Amino acid sequence: MSRPLSLTVKALLLASGKLLTAISTLLATATLTRLLPVEEYGTHRQVLLVFAMVSPVLMMGVPKALYYFLPGETTRPRGVLLDNLAVLTLGGALFGLGIAVGLGDLVADRFDNPAVSPLLWLLVPYALFFFPQQAVSACLMAVDKVRKLVLYNVASRLLLVVTVIVAAVISPTARATVAANALWSAVVGVPAIVLMLRAVGGAGRPTQAGMAQQLRFGIPLGLASLLGVLSLQFDKFIVSSMCSTEDFAVYVTGAMEVPLIDIVTGAITAVVIPQLTVFYKTDRLDQIVSLWQRAMNKALLILTPVMFVVLLLGDELMTVVFSARYTDSSVPLRIYALMLPLRSAVYGSVLMATDNTRYVTLSALVGLVVNVALSWLMVWLFGANGAAWATCIAVYAVAGTLLFPMARVLKTTPRALVDWGHVGKSLLAAGLPAAPVFALGAWLEAPDLVRLVVMGAAYGLGVIVVYRQTGLATPRQLLDFLRRRGRQAPPPDAGSP
């Protein structure tokens, strides 16, 4: 019988899986941008965009319900799992029904791309297997099968990358790559269900009462997830609706956040919330402010230099990773990078720890409204890249909205919540080395890969020197911070490149 894993080992295993997910997604995207014509790649991304926006509505947070209902269940554990899988399978069937009644034609007309409609039919079997598969993380985590979860996630991700790349090599078309996603979903969906059924023993069958109970639990989570997904994806939807498929392909390739955000700030929630909750219950509000600021300040030291790297080397990054056809993708990438300093804090963490989550949902709604209102205008005025500006403004609006309820709960002012002195010092320290590196770039005539390596190394060395001289941090302190955050990273979710 195997020994139980420590929390540290579990977290390291999950963090490694999350890192592999980010790397594999980047690898698949880089390969597809090189193999597929721009219009075909744009169609591929449009089809997956539709699924990404619709799936939260149909899953309604039900997979996460297993985190609550499965641990400690002794009466009908397998029945609880089957309740969950039944609801998710029904969601997949509803997706197929939506395509059958004309959703595909409606979207194709909206995107002005007739190729989208028939390809959405390929996602019907994809949804039927993909939706139940989304319960595997919650199920295996709830019954402490971390090793199996990590092995499954690693194997399924690698298989997805290989399947899509092979399809693109054989036939460089959106039809081939979307079909590859559907095939992958079936191939890994069956083992996922087998893993879950073997992990959860006992007899049981799905019941209407059990399914309804999990739906009631999951719907609030699903609504919050839906708002988050719409906020993240709406700019891409607008660009796809108002611009050509080729323009959309270029935009969507650059309109992404640096994967490092998940490792740095996504993990902060797991580290900070338990301590914030303890401080709140013992009425130590000043300690909440102090801890939140310390976490934000540390993350800022990592993310601010990353922002300047993207601003300095956006063209080279896009060309080296995605080919010269996507050099213009550096514009939305740079705009997205302007959000990195703001991402140094998880603003909802304080409200979650103090049982004020309604403000998190409200702020997400504010962000969505701002994004919807601005995106149409900005794209109409400035083209596809205007959508990135709208998203950036919406993200800052959400953060600003959250500061006020946070200040009220902690009995302070919004201005006092942020260590503005440290913010200014971090921006200045990271910005100082950028000036000579920018001058170096104007002088250096070399291939993009050489420029990327030389200028990146020069900037990194400059940041280290400035951080040391100003007393902000040493390289060892920054590495220790990343290592601790990696140990607390949440489990990776499956997805499609």
N, C-alpha and C positions, 0 to 999 in steps of 0.2 A: 504493500500500500504506500503510495507516494506521500511525502511529507507536505503539509500545507505550506503555501507560499506566504512569505511575509508581505506586509503592505508595500514595502519599498520595492521588492522584486516584482510584485504585481504591477505597480505603477511604471516601473522601468520597461516591463514587457509591453504594456499598453502604449507607452510613449514611443517605443521603437516601431510599433505597428502604425501609429499615427504618422511618424516620420516617413515610413515606407509608403503610406498612402499618398502623402504630398509629393514624394519623389516620383512615384509611378504615374500619378496624374500628369505631372509636368512632362515626363518622358513621353507619355502617350500623346499629349497635346503637341509637343514639339515634333513628333514623328508625323502626325496627321497633317500639320501645317506644311510639311515638306512633301508629303506624298500626294495629297489631294489638291486639285485646282482650288483657287480661292472661293469660287462660287459653290463648289461641292462641299468644301469645309464649312462655309457659311450655312448651307442647308442642313448639314449634320448638326451644327450647334443650335440652329433654330428648332429642330425637332426635339432635341434634348431639353431646350429651354422650356418648351411647352410642358413637357413632363415634369420638369423641376418646379414649375409654378402650380400645376394641378395636383401633384401627388400629396402635398401637405393638407389640402382640402379633403382628400379621400382617405388619408390615413388618420387624420385628426388626433395625432399624439398617442394613438393606441399602443404602439410598440413600447413606449415608456411606461405604460400602465403595469407592465410585468415587474418593474422595479418595486412597485408598491404591493401588488397582489400575490406575487410568487414566494418571496422570502417568508419562511415560517408557516406556509400553507401545508397542512397535513391531511385535510379531509379529501380534497380533490385537486391535487397539484397539476396533474395532467389535464384535468378538465379546465382549469384556469388557463393553461397554455392553449388548449384547443379553442376556448372562447376567443382568445386573442387572435389566433391564426384564422379563425372563421371570419371575424370582422375584417381582417386585412385582405383575405381572399375576396370578400364581398366588395371591398374598395377597388381591387383590381378589376373585378367584373364590371363595376360601375364605370371605370375608365373606358373599357371596351364598349359599353353602351353609349357613352358620350361620343366616341368616334363614330359609332353606327348611326347616330341620329344627326350627324353633320358637324361635329366640333372640328374635325380635320379640315373640312371645306371652309368653315368660318375663319380658322386661323390662317389657312393658305391665302385666303382673300385679304385678310388683314396685313399679312406679310408681303403680299404681292409676289408670292412664290408658289406656283402650282405644284412644285415638286414636294412640298411639305405634306400635303394631304395623304397621298398613298403611303408615305413613309411612316406616318403616325399609326397606320394599321399594323406595322411591324412591332410597335410598342405595346400592342394589346397582350400578346403572350409575355412580353417583357414585364408588364405590370402584374400579371397573374402570379409570376414567380418572384418578382422583386419585392412586392408588398409584404408577403409573409416572411421573406428573408430579412426584412428590417427588424424583426423581433429577436434575431439571434443574439445580438449584443446584450440586450436586457435580460434575456432568458439565461444565457450562460453566466453572466455576471451575477445574477440573482442566486444561482446555485453553486457559485464559486468554482466555475470551470474556466479559469482564466487562460490556462495553457491552450486548451482546445479553441477558445475564442481567438487568441492571437494567431494560432496556426491556421485557422479557417480564414481569418481576415487577410493574412499574408498570402496564402495560396490563392484565394479568390481574386485578390488585387492583381497578382502576377498573371493569373490566367486571363483576366480582363484585358490587360495591356497586350499580352501576346495575341489574343484572339482578334482584337481590333486592328493591331498592326498587320497581322497576316492578311486579314481581309482587305486592308488598304493596299497592300503590296499586290495581291491577286487582282483586285479591281478597285482602282482609286476613285470610288464614287461614294456619295452619301448613302445610297441604298445598301452598299456592302457593309459600311461601318455601322449603320443602324441595325442591320440584320445581325451583325456580329454581337452587338450589345444584347439583342434578344436571345441569341443562342447562348451567350454567356450566362444570362439570367436563369435560363432553364438548367444549364449544367451545374451551376453552383446552388441554385435554389433547392433542388432535391436533397443534396447533402446537408444543407442548412436545416431543413425540416427533420431529417433523420437525427442530426446532432441534438436538436432540441428535444425530440421525443425520447431519445436515449438518456438525456440528462435529467429529464423530469419523469420519474417513475410513477407507478400506481395506475389505477383504473380511472376512467373518466370519459365524459363526452361533452361536447359543447351544449350549452343551454341558453335559451333566450334571456333568462334573468342574468346569467353571467356575462353575456355579450353586452347587454344593456348597461350593466354596472361598469364594465371597462370603458364603454363609450362615454358614460357620464364623467368618469375620471379623466379620460383623455381629451375630451373636447376643449376644455380651457387651455391645456397644453398645445393642442392643435391650432387653436386660434392665435396664440402667441407665436407659434412656429410659422403660421401662415403670414402674419404681419412681417416677421423677420425675413422670410423668403421673398415676399413681394417687395420689401424695401431694397433687398440686395439685387433682385432680378429685374426690377421695373425699368431701370435705365436701358437694359438690354432689349426688353420688350418694345420700348419706345423707338429705339434705334432700328430694330428689325421692322417696325411698322412704318417708319417714316423715311428710311434710307434703303439703298439697294442691298442685295444680299452680299455683294462684295464689300461694301462699306461696313456692314454688320460684322462680317468675318474679321476684318481688320480691327474694328472696335472691340469686339468681345475677347479677342486674343490679349489685348492690353488691359482691359477693364477688370482687373483682379487685384486682390490684396495679397501682399507678400505672405507666403505660408508661415513665416516666422511668427506672425501674429498669434496663431493658434498655440504655438509652443510657449510664448512669453505671456500673453494676456489671457488666453483661454484657460491656462492652468492656474492663473492667479485666483480665480474664483474658488477652485477646489482648495487652495491653501488658506485663503483669507476668510471665507464665509464662516467656517466653524468658530474661529477666534472672534470675529465680529459679533456673532450671535452670543457668545459668552459675555463679551463686554457689554452688550445691550441688556442682557438679562440681569447683570449686576450694576446697571446704571452708570457704567464708565464711558460716557459719551466722548470725552476727550481722548480716550484711548482708541476709540473707533476712528476718529479723525486722524490721529497720529499714525495708526497702522495703515489706513487707506492711503495716506500721503506717502509713506515709506515705500509701499508696494508700487505706487505710481512712479515715484522718483527713480526707482531702480529700473523699471521697464523703460522709462524715458531715455535712459542712458544707452539702451540697446537700439531702440526704434528710431531715435532721431538721426543717428549716423546712417541707418538703412535708408531713411528718406533721402538724405543727401546723395547717397550712392545711386539711387534710382534717378534723381534729378540730374546728376552729372552724366550717368552712363546709360540712360534709358535707350538711346538709339543702338548702342553696342549690345546691350542685353537682348533686345528684341531680334536683332540681326543674327547674333550668334546662336541663340536658342531656337528661334522660329523661322529663320531665313530672311533674306533681304526683302521678300514680298511683304513682310510684316514690320518693316522698320517704322512705319507711321503708327503702329500700335503703341509706340513709346509715348505718344501724347496722352491717351487715357491712363496709361500706366503711371505717368508722372502726376497726373491730377489725383489719382487714387493714393499715391504716395503722400500727398499733402495731409491725408487723414491719419498718418502713422503716429504723430505725437499725441493726437487725441485718443488713439487706441492704447495708450500706455496705461489706461485705467479701465476697469470694468465697472461702469457707473451703476449698474443695477445691483452690484454685490451688496452695497449697504442697505438698499431697500429690501432685498431678499432676506438678509440677515435680521432685519427689524420687522419682518412680516408686513411690508408695504408694497407687495408685488403689483398691485393694481396700477401704481404709477409707472412701472416698467412697461406694461401693456399700453397705457395711455401715451407714453412717450413714443413707443413704436408706431402708434397710430398717427401721432403728430408728424413723425418722420416720413411716414408713407404719404400723408396728405401733402406735405411740402415737396416731396419727390415727384408726386403725380403732377402737382400744379406747375412746378418749375421745368420738369423734363420736356413737356410739349413745347413750352416757350423757348427754352434754351436750344433744343434741337432745331427748331424753326429758325432761330436767329443765327446759330453758330455751327449747325451741322451735327454730325454724330457725337463729336467730342463735347458738345454742350450737355449731353446727358450725364457725362462724368462729373461736370461741374455741379449739376443739380443734385447728384448723389452726395457729393462732398458737402454741399450746403446742408442737405437734409441730415447727414450724420452729425454735423456740428449743432444743428437745431435740436436733435434728440439729446445730445450731451448737455446743452444749455437748459433744456426743459427738465432734465433729471436733477440738476444741481439744486433747484428750488425745493422740491420735496425732501431731498437729502438734508438740506440745511434746516428745514423745519423739524424733521425728525431728530436731528442731532443738536437742535437748539443753538444754531450758529448762523452765519451768513454764507451765501454762495461764494462770495469772494474769499472767505476764510477757509473754505474746503480745499482749495488748491494752493500748493506751495509755489506761488508765482515766481518767487526769486529763483528757485531751483529750475523751473521751466525755462526762464530766460537764460540762466547760466548754461543749461544743457544745450539749448538752441545755438547760443553763441559759440560754445566750445566745439560743437559738431560742425558749425558753419565756417569757423575760421580756416580749417584745413581745406575746405572746399574751394576757396578762392585761388590759391596757387595750383591746385589740381585742375581747375577749370582753365587756367592759363596754360598749363602743361598740355591739356587736350587741344587747345587752339594751335599749339606748336607741333605736336606729335602727329606725323603722318605715317600711319602704319595700319595693317589689317585690323579689323574690329576686335578680333580675339586678343591681339597684342595690346591694343588700347585698353581693353577691359582689364587685362591682368596688370598692366603697368600702372594705370591710373587708379585701379581699385587698391592695389598694394600701397601706392603712395598715399592715398587718402586714409587707408586703415592705419598706416604708421603715423600719419599726422594726428589722427584722433587719439591714438594711444599716448602720444607725447603731450598733447593738450590736456587730456584727462589727468595725466600724472601731474603736470605742472599746476593745474588748478585744484588738485586734490579731490576731483569728482570720483575717480575710480581707477583701479589698476586692472590690467588684463586678467589677472587671477580672480579678482572679485567679480568681474563680468562673467567669466566662465563658470564660476561657482554658482552665480545667480541662474544662468541658463541650465546648469545641471540640476539644481533644485527644482526649477520650474518643470523640466522634462520629467522628473520623477513623479510630478503631480498631474501630468497630462491626462485628459479624459480619454476614454476609449475611442478608437477610430470608427467611423461609419463607412459603410460601403457606398460607392457611387460610380458614376460613369464618366469616362473621359470624353 
